[in-house]
Amino acid sequence: MDKLFCNNLKEARKACGFTQKQVANKLSVVESCYANWEQGRTEPNVDMLRKLAKIFCVSLDELING
């Protein structure tokens, strides 16, 4: 997993003032699933990437590449 993406994901979440649990709830996934994305253990699918970008009000490019 790309560490840049993991970092961008975490920073976007913090910038919005959300906890991991809050984001997980918005995505209808368990908190550990979302936490694994931030830690680089697993990666979200394209549908989840789109939802994450929408939740954090950023483009997919910003989320993936910074």
PQR file with spaces between the fields and no chain letter, atoms N, CA, C, O and H, PARSE charges and radii, in Angstrom:
ATOM       1  N    MET     1       0.858   -1.193    0.000 -0.4000 1.5000
ATOM       2  CA   MET     1       0.000    0.000    0.000 -0.0000 2.0000
ATOM       3  C    MET     1       0.886    1.232    0.000  0.5500 1.7000
ATOM       4  O    MET     1       1.915    1.277    0.674 -0.5500 1.4000
ATOM       5  N    ASP     2       0.485    2.195   -0.739 -0.4000 1.5000
ATOM       6  CA   ASP     2       1.208    3.448   -0.878 -0.0000 2.0000
ATOM       7  C    ASP     2       1.109    4.273    0.410  0.5500 1.7000
ATOM       8  O    ASP     2       0.016    4.670    0.816 -0.5500 1.4000
ATOM       9  H    ASP     2      -0.351    2.158   -1.287  0.4000 1.0000
ATOM      10  N    LYS     3       2.242    4.525    1.039 -0.4000 1.5000
ATOM      11  CA   LYS     3       2.261    5.280    2.297 -0.0000 2.0000
ATOM      12  C    LYS     3       1.775    6.716    2.096  0.5500 1.7000
ATOM      13  O    LYS     3       1.201    7.308    3.010 -0.5500 1.4000
ATOM      14  H    LYS     3       3.129    4.203    0.709  0.4000 1.0000
ATOM      15  N    LEU     4       1.999    7.274    0.916 -0.4000 1.5000
ATOM      16  CA   LEU     4       1.521    8.625    0.628 -0.0000 2.0000
ATOM      17  C    LEU     4       0.000    8.669    0.720  0.5500 1.7000
ATOM      18  O    LEU     4      -0.571    9.585    1.312 -0.5500 1.4000
ATOM      19  H    LEU     4       2.465    6.793    0.173  0.4000 1.0000
ATOM      20  N    PHE     5      -0.650    7.664    0.126 -0.4000 1.5000
ATOM      21  CA   PHE     5      -2.106    7.607    0.189 -0.0000 2.0000
ATOM      22  C    PHE     5      -2.573    7.481    1.642  0.5500 1.7000
ATOM      23  O    PHE     5      -3.491    8.186    2.059 -0.5500 1.4000
ATOM      24  H    PHE     5      -0.185    6.920   -0.355  0.4000 1.0000
ATOM      25  N    CYS     6      -1.955    6.600    2.400 -0.4000 1.5000
ATOM      26  CA   CYS     6      -2.343    6.399    3.804 -0.0000 2.0000
ATOM      27  C    CYS     6      -2.234    7.710    4.577  0.5500 1.7000
ATOM      28  O    CYS     6      -3.122    8.061    5.354 -0.5500 1.4000
ATOM      29  H    CYS     6      -1.209    6.027    2.061  0.4000 1.0000
ATOM      30  N    ASN     7      -1.155    8.414    4.357 -0.4000 1.5000
ATOM      31  CA   ASN     7      -0.936    9.705    5.026 -0.0000 2.0000
ATOM      32  C    ASN     7      -1.977   10.729    4.586  0.5500 1.7000
ATOM      33  O    ASN     7      -2.526   11.454    5.415 -0.5500 1.4000
ATOM      34  H    ASN     7      -0.434    8.129    3.726  0.4000 1.0000
ATOM      35  N    ASN     8      -2.250   10.791    3.290 -0.4000 1.5000
ATOM      36  CA   ASN     8      -3.242   11.734    2.763 -0.0000 2.0000
ATOM      37  C    ASN     8      -4.618   11.447    3.334  0.5500 1.7000
ATOM      38  O    ASN     8      -5.366   12.367    3.666 -0.5500 1.4000
ATOM      39  H    ASN     8      -1.805   10.201    2.616  0.4000 1.0000
ATOM      40  N    LEU     9      -4.947   10.178    3.447 -0.4000 1.5000
ATOM      41  CA   LEU     9      -6.237    9.765    3.987 -0.0000 2.0000
ATOM      42  C    LEU     9      -6.377   10.224    5.437  0.5500 1.7000
ATOM      43  O    LEU     9      -7.402   10.783    5.828 -0.5500 1.4000
ATOM      44  H    LEU     9      -4.340    9.431    3.177  0.4000 1.0000
ATOM      45  N    LYS    10      -5.351    9.983    6.213 -0.4000 1.5000
ATOM      46  CA   LYS    10      -5.364   10.369    7.628 -0.0000 2.0000
ATOM      47  C    LYS    10      -5.454   11.888    7.781  0.5500 1.7000
ATOM      48  O    LYS    10      -6.228   12.394    8.595 -0.5500 1.4000
ATOM      49  H    LYS    10      -4.519    9.529    5.896  0.4000 1.0000
ATOM      50  N    GLU    11      -4.667   12.598    7.002 -0.4000 1.5000
ATOM      51  CA   GLU    11      -4.658   14.062    7.090 -0.0000 2.0000
ATOM      52  C    GLU    11      -5.989   14.658    6.643  0.5500 1.7000
ATOM      53  O    GLU    11      -6.467   15.625    7.236 -0.5500 1.4000
ATOM      54  H    GLU    11      -4.038   12.188    6.341  0.4000 1.0000
ATOM      55  N    ALA    12      -6.584   14.090    5.609 -0.4000 1.5000
ATOM      56  CA   ALA    12      -7.888   14.585    5.131 -0.0000 2.0000
ATOM      57  C    ALA    12      -8.948   14.381    6.214  0.5500 1.7000
ATOM      58  O    ALA    12      -9.790   15.247    6.450 -0.5500 1.4000
ATOM      59  H    ALA    12      -6.196   13.305    5.127  0.4000 1.0000
ATOM      60  N    ARG    13      -8.890   13.229    6.860 -0.4000 1.5000
ATOM      61  CA   ARG    13      -9.848   12.953    7.936 -0.0000 2.0000
ATOM      62  C    ARG    13      -9.678   13.934    9.078  0.5500 1.7000
ATOM      63  O    ARG    13     -10.656   14.491    9.578 -0.5500 1.4000
ATOM      64  H    ARG    13      -8.206   12.525    6.669  0.4000 1.0000
ATOM      65  N    LYS    14      -8.445   14.147    9.488 -0.4000 1.5000
ATOM      66  CA   LYS    14      -8.174   15.070   10.601 -0.0000 2.0000
ATOM      67  C    LYS    14      -8.568   16.503   10.240  0.5500 1.7000
ATOM      68  O    LYS    14      -9.095   17.237   11.076 -0.5500 1.4000
ATOM      69  H    LYS    14      -7.651   13.695    9.082  0.4000 1.0000
ATOM      70  N    ALA    15      -8.309   16.896    8.989 -0.4000 1.5000
ATOM      71  CA   ALA    15      -8.654   18.254    8.552 -0.0000 2.0000
ATOM      72  C    ALA    15     -10.161   18.498    8.625  0.5500 1.7000
ATOM      73  O    ALA    15     -10.612   19.624    8.832 -0.5500 1.4000
ATOM      74  H    ALA    15      -7.881   16.300    8.310  0.4000 1.0000
ATOM      75  N    CYS    16     -10.928   17.426    8.451 -0.4000 1.5000
ATOM      76  CA   CYS    16     -12.393   17.542    8.536 -0.0000 2.0000
ATOM      77  C    CYS    16     -12.895   17.374    9.968  0.5500 1.7000
ATOM      78  O    CYS    16     -14.080   17.570   10.237 -0.5500 1.4000
ATOM      79  H    CYS    16     -10.562   16.511    8.283  0.4000 1.0000
ATOM      80  N    GLY    17     -12.009   17.015   10.875 -0.4000 1.5000
ATOM      81  CA   GLY    17     -12.393   16.861   12.269 -0.0000 2.0000
ATOM      82  C    GLY    17     -13.152   15.579   12.573  0.5500 1.7000
ATOM      83  O    GLY    17     -13.900   15.514   13.548 -0.5500 1.4000
ATOM      84  H    GLY    17     -11.047   16.856   10.657  0.4000 1.0000
ATOM      85  N    PHE    18     -12.965   14.559   11.742 -0.4000 1.5000
ATOM      86  CA   PHE    18     -13.655   13.288   11.938 -0.0000 2.0000
ATOM      87  C    PHE    18     -12.772   12.279   12.662  0.5500 1.7000
ATOM      88  O    PHE    18     -11.548   12.306   12.536 -0.5500 1.4000
ATOM      89  H    PHE    18     -12.357   14.612   10.949  0.4000 1.0000
ATOM      90  N    THR    19     -13.401   11.397   13.415 -0.4000 1.5000
ATOM      91  CA   THR    19     -12.705   10.246   13.970 -0.0000 2.0000
ATOM      92  C    THR    19     -12.777    9.121   12.949  0.5500 1.7000
ATOM      93  O    THR    19     -13.566    9.180   12.006 -0.5500 1.4000
ATOM      94  H    THR    19     -14.396   11.375   13.517  0.4000 1.0000
ATOM      95  N    GLN    20     -11.955    8.101   13.138 -0.4000 1.5000
ATOM      96  CA   GLN    20     -12.024    6.946   12.249 -0.0000 2.0000
ATOM      97  C    GLN    20     -13.407    6.314   12.318  0.5500 1.7000
ATOM      98  O    GLN    20     -13.949    5.892   11.296 -0.5500 1.4000
ATOM      99  H    GLN    20     -11.314    8.053   13.904  0.4000 1.0000
ATOM     100  N    LYS    21     -13.972    6.247   13.498 -0.4000 1.5000
ATOM     101  CA   LYS    21     -15.298    5.652   13.680 -0.0000 2.0000
ATOM     102  C    LYS    21     -16.362    6.430   12.909  0.5500 1.7000
ATOM     103  O    LYS    21     -17.244    5.830   12.294 -0.5500 1.4000
ATOM     104  H    LYS    21     -13.531    6.589   14.328  0.4000 1.0000
ATOM     105  N    GLN    22     -16.286    7.759   12.936 -0.4000 1.5000
ATOM     106  CA   GLN    22     -17.262    8.578   12.215 -0.0000 2.0000
ATOM     107  C    GLN    22     -17.187    8.334   10.713  0.5500 1.7000
ATOM     108  O    GLN    22     -18.215    8.211   10.047 -0.5500 1.4000
ATOM     109  H    GLN    22     -15.570    8.246   13.435  0.4000 1.0000
ATOM     110  N    VAL    23     -15.970    8.264   10.181 -0.4000 1.5000
ATOM     111  CA   VAL    23     -15.813    8.013    8.744 -0.0000 2.0000
ATOM     112  C    VAL    23     -16.316    6.612    8.402  0.5500 1.7000
ATOM     113  O    VAL    23     -17.010    6.423    7.404 -0.5500 1.4000
ATOM     114  H    VAL    23     -15.135    8.364   10.722  0.4000 1.0000
ATOM     115  N    ALA    24     -15.967    5.648    9.223 -0.4000 1.5000
ATOM     116  CA   ALA    24     -16.425    4.279    9.000 -0.0000 2.0000
ATOM     117  C    ALA    24     -17.949    4.220    8.972  0.5500 1.7000
ATOM     118  O    ALA    24     -18.532    3.542    8.126 -0.5500 1.4000
ATOM     119  H    ALA    24     -15.403    5.802   10.035  0.4000 1.0000
ATOM     120  N    ASN    25     -18.585    4.921    9.886 -0.4000 1.5000
ATOM     121  CA   ASN    25     -20.051    4.942    9.917 -0.0000 2.0000
ATOM     122  C    ASN    25     -20.628    5.557    8.650  0.5500 1.7000
ATOM     123  O    ASN    25     -21.619    5.060    8.115 -0.5500 1.4000
ATOM     124  H    ASN    25     -18.112    5.472   10.574  0.4000 1.0000
ATOM     125  N    LYS    26     -20.018    6.632    8.166 -0.4000 1.5000
ATOM     126  CA   LYS    26     -20.485    7.279    6.940 -0.0000 2.0000
ATOM     127  C    LYS    26     -20.377    6.339    5.738  0.5500 1.7000
ATOM     128  O    LYS    26     -21.162    6.428    4.794 -0.5500 1.4000
ATOM     129  H    LYS    26     -19.213    7.036    8.600  0.4000 1.0000
ATOM     130  N    LEU    27     -19.392    5.439    5.789 -0.4000 1.5000
ATOM     131  CA   LEU    27     -19.156    4.502    4.694 -0.0000 2.0000
ATOM     132  C    LEU    27     -19.859    3.160    4.895  0.5500 1.7000
ATOM     133  O    LEU    27     -19.830    2.294    4.022 -0.5500 1.4000
ATOM     134  H    LEU    27     -18.754    5.367    6.556  0.4000 1.0000
ATOM     135  N    SER    28     -20.485    3.004    6.049 -0.4000 1.5000
ATOM     136  CA   SER    28     -21.136    1.729    6.413 -0.0000 2.0000
ATOM     137  C    SER    28     -20.160    0.555    6.432  0.5500 1.7000
ATOM     138  O    SER    28     -20.465   -0.541    5.963 -0.5500 1.4000
ATOM     139  H    SER    28     -20.509    3.708    6.759  0.4000 1.0000
ATOM     140  N    VAL    29     -18.974    0.818    6.990 -0.4000 1.5000
ATOM     141  CA   VAL    29     -17.986   -0.242    7.207 -0.0000 2.0000
ATOM     142  C    VAL    29     -17.611   -0.228    8.686  0.5500 1.7000
ATOM     143  O    VAL    29     -17.884    0.744    9.391 -0.5500 1.4000
ATOM     144  H    VAL    29     -18.727    1.709    7.372  0.4000 1.0000
ATOM     145  N    VAL    30     -16.992   -1.298    9.151 -0.4000 1.5000
ATOM     146  CA   VAL    30     -16.559   -1.328   10.546 -0.0000 2.0000
ATOM     147  C    VAL    30     -15.316   -0.455   10.708  0.5500 1.7000
ATOM     148  O    VAL    30     -14.557   -0.253    9.760 -0.5500 1.4000
ATOM     149  H    VAL    30     -16.770   -2.088    8.579  0.4000 1.0000
ATOM     150  N    GLU    31     -15.121    0.052   11.908 -0.4000 1.5000
ATOM     151  CA   GLU    31     -14.006    0.966   12.162 -0.0000 2.0000
ATOM     152  C    GLU    31     -12.659    0.341   11.806  0.5500 1.7000
ATOM     153  O    GLU    31     -11.785    1.019   11.265 -0.5500 1.4000
ATOM     154  H    GLU    31     -15.737   -0.112   12.678  0.4000 1.0000
ATOM     155  N    SER    32     -12.488   -0.936   12.103 -0.4000 1.5000
ATOM     156  CA   SER    32     -11.206   -1.586   11.816 -0.0000 2.0000
ATOM     157  C    SER    32     -10.919   -1.632   10.312  0.5500 1.7000
ATOM     158  O    SER    32      -9.760   -1.598    9.899 -0.5500 1.4000
ATOM     159  H    SER    32     -13.198   -1.487   12.542  0.4000 1.0000
ATOM     160  N    CYS    33     -11.959   -1.709    9.509 -0.4000 1.5000
ATOM     161  CA   CYS    33     -11.785   -1.691    8.051 -0.0000 2.0000
ATOM     162  C    CYS    33     -11.180   -0.358    7.623  0.5500 1.7000
ATOM     163  O    CYS    33     -10.207   -0.315    6.869 -0.5500 1.4000
ATOM     164  H    CYS    33     -12.900   -1.737    9.845  0.4000 1.0000
ATOM     165  N    TYR    34     -11.771    0.728    8.115 -0.4000 1.5000
ATOM     166  CA   TYR    34     -11.235    2.045    7.766 -0.0000 2.0000
ATOM     167  C    TYR    34      -9.827    2.225    8.326  0.5500 1.7000
ATOM     168  O    TYR    34      -8.939    2.723    7.633 -0.5500 1.4000
ATOM     169  H    TYR    34     -12.561    0.694    8.727  0.4000 1.0000
ATOM     170  N    ALA    35      -9.623    1.820    9.576 -0.4000 1.5000
ATOM     171  CA   ALA    35      -8.307    1.953   10.203 -0.0000 2.0000
ATOM     172  C    ALA    35      -7.240    1.225    9.397  0.5500 1.7000
ATOM     173  O    ALA    35      -6.112    1.703    9.275 -0.5500 1.4000
ATOM     174  H    ALA    35     -10.345    1.415   10.138  0.4000 1.0000
ATOM     175  N    ASN    36      -7.597    0.072    8.849 -0.4000 1.5000
ATOM     176  CA   ASN    36      -6.647   -0.683    8.022 -0.0000 2.0000
ATOM     177  C    ASN    36      -6.237    0.094    6.783  0.5500 1.7000
ATOM     178  O    ASN    36      -5.099   -0.030    6.330 -0.5500 1.4000
ATOM     179  H    ASN    36      -8.514   -0.316    8.948  0.4000 1.0000
ATOM     180  N    TRP    37      -7.132    0.885    6.230 -0.4000 1.5000
ATOM     181  CA   TRP    37      -6.787    1.719    5.069 -0.0000 2.0000
ATOM     182  C    TRP    37      -5.755    2.759    5.462  0.5500 1.7000
ATOM     183  O    TRP    37      -4.779    2.971    4.743 -0.5500 1.4000
ATOM     184  H    TRP    37      -8.056    0.985    6.599  0.4000 1.0000
ATOM     185  N    GLU    38      -5.964    3.408    6.600 -0.4000 1.5000
ATOM     186  CA   GLU    38      -5.010    4.436    7.045 -0.0000 2.0000
ATOM     187  C    GLU    38      -3.656    3.830    7.397  0.5500 1.7000
ATOM     188  O    GLU    38      -2.624    4.486    7.258 -0.5500 1.4000
ATOM     189  H    GLU    38      -6.757    3.235    7.185  0.4000 1.0000
ATOM     190  N    GLN    39      -3.659    2.592    7.848 -0.4000 1.5000
ATOM     191  CA   GLN    39      -2.414    1.937    8.253 -0.0000 2.0000
ATOM     192  C    GLN    39      -1.746    1.165    7.123  0.5500 1.7000
ATOM     193  O    GLN    39      -0.660    0.613    7.299 -0.5500 1.4000
ATOM     194  H    GLN    39      -4.497    2.059    7.962  0.4000 1.0000
ATOM     195  N    GLY    40      -2.398    1.127    5.960 -0.4000 1.5000
ATOM     196  CA   GLY    40      -1.805    0.483    4.800 -0.0000 2.0000
ATOM     197  C    GLY    40      -1.901   -1.028    4.784  0.5500 1.7000
ATOM     198  O    GLY    40      -1.221   -1.683    3.994 -0.5500 1.4000
ATOM     199  H    GLY    40      -3.280    1.576    5.817  0.4000 1.0000
ATOM     200  N    ARG    41      -2.731   -1.588    5.637 -0.4000 1.5000
ATOM     201  CA   ARG    41      -2.891   -3.050    5.658 -0.0000 2.0000
ATOM     202  C    ARG    41      -3.763   -3.541    4.506  0.5500 1.7000
ATOM     203  O    ARG    41      -3.522   -4.604    3.934 -0.5500 1.4000
ATOM     204  H    ARG    41      -3.284   -1.056    6.278  0.4000 1.0000
ATOM     205  N    THR    42      -4.774   -2.748    4.181 -0.4000 1.5000
ATOM     206  CA   THR    42      -5.656   -3.047    3.047 -0.0000 2.0000
ATOM     207  C    THR    42      -5.904   -1.745    2.306  0.5500 1.7000
ATOM     208  O    THR    42      -5.506   -0.676    2.769 -0.5500 1.4000
ATOM     209  H    THR    42      -4.969   -1.885    4.646  0.4000 1.0000
ATOM     210  N    GLU    43      -6.556   -1.831    1.167 -0.4000 1.5000
ATOM     211  CA   GLU    43      -6.852   -0.608    0.421 -0.0000 2.0000
ATOM     212  C    GLU    43      -8.318   -0.584    0.000  0.5500 1.7000
ATOM     213  O    GLU    43      -8.909   -1.628   -0.274 -0.5500 1.4000
ATOM     214  H    GLU    43      -6.880   -2.700    0.791  0.4000 1.0000
ATOM     215  N    PRO    44      -8.895    0.605   -0.048 -0.5600 1.5000
ATOM     216  CA   PRO    44     -10.299    0.722   -0.450  0.2800 2.0000
ATOM     217  C    PRO    44     -10.469    0.473   -1.942  0.5500 1.7000
ATOM     218  O    PRO    44      -9.553    0.707   -2.731 -0.5500 1.4000
ATOM     219  N    ASN    45     -11.652   -0.006   -2.320 -0.4000 1.5000
ATOM     220  CA   ASN    45     -11.932   -0.183   -3.735 -0.0000 2.0000
ATOM     221  C    ASN    45     -12.294    1.180   -4.342  0.5500 1.7000
ATOM     222  O    ASN    45     -12.391    2.178   -3.628 -0.5500 1.4000
ATOM     223  H    ASN    45     -12.396   -0.197   -1.679  0.4000 1.0000
ATOM     224  N    VAL    46     -12.488    1.209   -5.629 -0.4000 1.5000
ATOM     225  CA   VAL    46     -12.745    2.467   -6.344 -0.0000 2.0000
ATOM     226  C    VAL    46     -14.007    3.153   -5.828  0.5500 1.7000
ATOM     227  O    VAL    46     -14.027    4.373   -5.671 -0.5500 1.4000
ATOM     228  H    VAL    46     -12.410    0.398   -6.209  0.4000 1.0000
ATOM     229  N    ASP    47     -15.049    2.386   -5.567 -0.4000 1.5000
ATOM     230  CA   ASP    47     -16.284    2.964   -5.047 -0.0000 2.0000
ATOM     231  C    ASP    47     -16.047    3.661   -3.707  0.5500 1.7000
ATOM     232  O    ASP    47     -16.548    4.761   -3.476 -0.5500 1.4000
ATOM     233  H    ASP    47     -15.032    1.395   -5.695  0.4000 1.0000
ATOM     234  N    MET    48     -15.291    3.022   -2.837 -0.4000 1.5000
ATOM     235  CA   MET    48     -14.987    3.615   -1.528 -0.0000 2.0000
ATOM     236  C    MET    48     -14.087    4.842   -1.677  0.5500 1.7000
ATOM     237  O    MET    48     -14.226    5.809   -0.929 -0.5500 1.4000
ATOM     238  H    MET    48     -14.884    2.128   -3.025  0.4000 1.0000
ATOM     239  N    LEU    49     -13.177    4.804   -2.628 -0.4000 1.5000
ATOM     240  CA   LEU    49     -12.317    5.973   -2.870 -0.0000 2.0000
ATOM     241  C    LEU    49     -13.169    7.179   -3.258  0.5500 1.7000
ATOM     242  O    LEU    49     -12.938    8.290   -2.780 -0.5500 1.4000
ATOM     243  H    LEU    49     -13.064    4.018   -3.235  0.4000 1.0000
ATOM     244  N    ARG    50     -14.140    6.957   -4.115 -0.4000 1.5000
ATOM     245  CA   ARG    50     -15.035    8.047   -4.526 -0.0000 2.0000
ATOM     246  C    ARG    50     -15.791    8.604   -3.328  0.5500 1.7000
ATOM     247  O    ARG    50     -15.912    9.818   -3.166 -0.5500 1.4000
ATOM     248  H    ARG    50     -14.328    6.055   -4.503  0.4000 1.0000
ATOM     249  N    LYS    51     -16.300    7.699   -2.487 -0.4000 1.5000
ATOM     250  CA   LYS    51     -17.034    8.128   -1.294 -0.0000 2.0000
ATOM     251  C    LYS    51     -16.139    8.886   -0.322  0.5500 1.7000
ATOM     252  O    LYS    51     -16.562    9.876    0.274 -0.5500 1.4000
ATOM     253  H    LYS    51     -16.202    6.713   -2.618  0.4000 1.0000
ATOM     254  N    LEU    52     -14.910    8.425   -0.163 -0.4000 1.5000
ATOM     255  CA   LEU    52     -13.966    9.111    0.728 -0.0000 2.0000
ATOM     256  C    LEU    52     -13.683   10.530    0.234  0.5500 1.7000
ATOM     257  O    LEU    52     -13.678   11.480    1.017 -0.5500 1.4000
ATOM     258  H    LEU    52     -14.566    7.621   -0.648  0.4000 1.0000
ATOM     259  N    ALA    53     -13.448   10.660   -1.067 -0.4000 1.5000
ATOM     260  CA   ALA    53     -13.177   11.979   -1.632 -0.0000 2.0000
ATOM     261  C    ALA    53     -14.362   12.912   -1.396  0.5500 1.7000
ATOM     262  O    ALA    53     -14.182   14.090   -1.089 -0.5500 1.4000
ATOM     263  H    ALA    53     -13.452    9.888   -1.703  0.4000 1.0000
ATOM     264  N    LYS    54     -15.558   12.384   -1.539 -0.4000 1.5000
ATOM     265  CA   LYS    54     -16.763   13.195   -1.320 -0.0000 2.0000
ATOM     266  C    LYS    54     -16.899   13.591    0.151  0.5500 1.7000
ATOM     267  O    LYS    54     -17.205   14.743    0.456 -0.5500 1.4000
ATOM     268  H    LYS    54     -15.705   11.427   -1.788  0.4000 1.0000
ATOM     269  N    ILE    55     -16.677   12.655    1.052 -0.4000 1.5000
ATOM     270  CA   ILE    55     -16.767   12.934    2.493 -0.0000 2.0000
ATOM     271  C    ILE    55     -15.775   14.021    2.893  0.5500 1.7000
ATOM     272  O    ILE    55     -16.109   14.923    3.662 -0.5500 1.4000
ATOM     273  H    ILE    55     -16.428   11.718    0.804  0.4000 1.0000
ATOM     274  N    PHE    56     -14.558   13.932    2.370 -0.4000 1.5000
ATOM     275  CA   PHE    56     -13.500   14.871    2.749 -0.0000 2.0000
ATOM     276  C    PHE    56     -13.451   16.119    1.864  0.5500 1.7000
ATOM     277  O    PHE    56     -12.615   16.998    2.070 -0.5500 1.4000
ATOM     278  H    PHE    56     -14.287   13.199    1.746  0.4000 1.0000
ATOM     279  N    CYS    57     -14.343   16.189    0.886 -0.4000 1.5000
ATOM     280  CA   CYS    57     -14.405   17.348   -0.037 -0.0000 2.0000
ATOM     281  C    CYS    57     -13.071   17.606   -0.724  0.5500 1.7000
ATOM     282  O    CYS    57     -12.593   18.738   -0.787 -0.5500 1.4000
ATOM     283  H    CYS    57     -15.022   15.475    0.719  0.4000 1.0000
ATOM     284  N    VAL    58     -12.481   16.523   -1.240 -0.4000 1.5000
ATOM     285  CA   VAL    58     -11.228   16.623   -2.000 -0.0000 2.0000
ATOM     286  C    VAL    58     -11.388   15.823   -3.288  0.5500 1.7000
ATOM     287  O    VAL    58     -12.301   15.006   -3.406 -0.5500 1.4000
ATOM     288  H    VAL    58     -12.870   15.604   -1.189  0.4000 1.0000
ATOM     289  N    SER    59     -10.513   16.054   -4.235 -0.4000 1.5000
ATOM     290  CA   SER    59     -10.535   15.266   -5.473 -0.0000 2.0000
ATOM     291  C    SER    59      -9.855   13.927   -5.212  0.5500 1.7000
ATOM     292  O    SER    59      -9.105   13.765   -4.250 -0.5500 1.4000
ATOM     293  H    SER    59      -9.772   16.718   -4.139  0.4000 1.0000
ATOM     294  N    LEU    60     -10.137   12.979   -6.087 -0.4000 1.5000
ATOM     295  CA   LEU    60      -9.450   11.685   -5.978 -0.0000 2.0000
ATOM     296  C    LEU    60      -7.946   11.867   -6.121  0.5500 1.7000
ATOM     297  O    LEU    60      -7.170   11.206   -5.431 -0.5500 1.4000
ATOM     298  H    LEU    60     -10.747   13.110   -6.869  0.4000 1.0000
ATOM     299  N    ASP    61      -7.536   12.756   -7.009 -0.4000 1.5000
ATOM     300  CA   ASP    61      -6.113   13.015   -7.210 -0.0000 2.0000
ATOM     301  C    ASP    61      -5.480   13.528   -5.923  0.5500 1.7000
ATOM     302  O    ASP    61      -4.395   13.082   -5.550 -0.5500 1.4000
ATOM     303  H    ASP    61      -8.167   13.292   -7.569  0.4000 1.0000
ATOM     304  N    GLU    62      -6.142   14.458   -5.240 -0.4000 1.5000
ATOM     305  CA   GLU    62      -5.609   14.968   -3.975 -0.0000 2.0000
ATOM     306  C    GLU    62      -5.497   13.850   -2.945  0.5500 1.7000
ATOM     307  O    GLU    62      -4.507   13.764   -2.219 -0.5500 1.4000
ATOM     308  H    GLU    62      -7.023   14.820   -5.543  0.4000 1.0000
ATOM     309  N    LEU    63      -6.499   13.007   -2.885 -0.4000 1.5000
ATOM     310  CA   LEU    63      -6.507   11.922   -1.914 -0.0000 2.0000
ATOM     311  C    LEU    63      -5.402   10.917   -2.199  0.5500 1.7000
ATOM     312  O    LEU    63      -4.750   10.428   -1.276 -0.5500 1.4000
ATOM     313  H    LEU    63      -7.304   13.076   -3.475  0.4000 1.0000
ATOM     314  N    ILE    64      -5.191   10.610   -3.459 -0.4000 1.5000
ATOM     315  CA   ILE    64      -4.199    9.596   -3.812 -0.0000 2.0000
ATOM     316  C    ILE    64      -2.783   10.158   -3.889  0.5500 1.7000
ATOM     317  O    ILE    64      -1.841    9.548   -3.384 -0.5500 1.4000
ATOM     318  H    ILE    64      -5.720   11.006   -4.209  0.4000 1.0000
ATOM     319  N    ASN    65      -2.633   11.319   -4.521 -0.4000 1.5000
ATOM     320  CA   ASN    65      -1.295   11.867   -4.769 -0.0000 2.0000
ATOM     321  C    ASN    65      -0.887   13.031   -3.867  0.5500 1.7000
ATOM     322  O    ASN    65       0.280   13.422   -3.843 -0.5500 1.4000
ATOM     323  H    ASN    65      -3.398   11.814   -4.931  0.4000 1.0000
ATOM     324  N    GLY    66      -1.822   13.568   -3.148 -0.4000 1.5000
ATOM     325  CA   GLY    66      -1.499   14.682   -2.245 -0.0000 2.0000
ATOM     326  C    GLY    66      -1.598   16.023   -2.888  0.5500 1.7000
ATOM     327  O    GLY    66      -1.352   17.039   -2.238 -0.5500 1.4000
ATOM     328  H    GLY    66      -2.770   13.250   -3.167  0.4000 1.0000
